[in-house]
Amino acid sequence: MIATQLSLEEGLRLRDQGLARVEAKYSYVHEARKLAVSLARRDGDVDTDRIQAILPRPADVSPNALGAVLKPPLFYYAGPKRSARKAARGRFIGIWKLNHE
């Protein structure tokens, strides 16, 4: 089987569809987004480590739900950092900032 290369536009469209499905399925996304907005307003930025330290992702919620929390246009990507969470094993996560409200 030969894989088909998607265009950037098609890849972004599929990503956004997937995030919308995750957001519709889990109320956790809405709770975590409210927390993320509060943290970003207070501290200037936010990341998934800080969200999960206060509001842990329930076991029955997909890890993809965190990607739906910090998404444009409400937030913008400000750069990478290494996760401090043991379960993340030092992988890079994003630092996110609020777009001007």
Rosetta blueprint (number, residue, H / E / L):
1 M L
2 I L
3 A L
4 T L
5 Q L
6 L L
7 S L
8 L H
9 E H
10 E H
11 G H
12 L H
13 R H
14 L H
15 R H
16 D H
17 Q H
18 G H
19 L H
20 A H
21 R H
22 V H
23 E H
24 A H
25 K H
26 Y L
27 S H
28 Y H
29 V H
30 H H
31 E H
32 A H
33 R H
34 K H
35 L H
36 A H
37 V H
38 S H
39 L H
40 A H
41 R H
42 R H
43 D H
44 G L
45 D L
46 V E
47 D L
48 T H
49 D H
50 R H
51 I H
52 Q H
53 A H
54 I H
55 L L
56 P L
57 R L
58 P L
59 A L
60 D L
61 V L
62 S L
63 P L
64 N L
65 A H
66 L H
67 G H
68 A H
69 V H
70 L L
71 K L
72 P L
73 P L
74 L L
75 F E
76 Y E
77 Y E
78 A E
79 G E
80 P E
81 K E
82 R E
83 S L
84 A L
85 R L
86 K H
87 A H
88 A H
89 R L
90 G L
91 R L
92 F E
93 I E
94 G E
95 I E
96 W E
97 K E
98 L E
99 N L
100 H L
101 E L
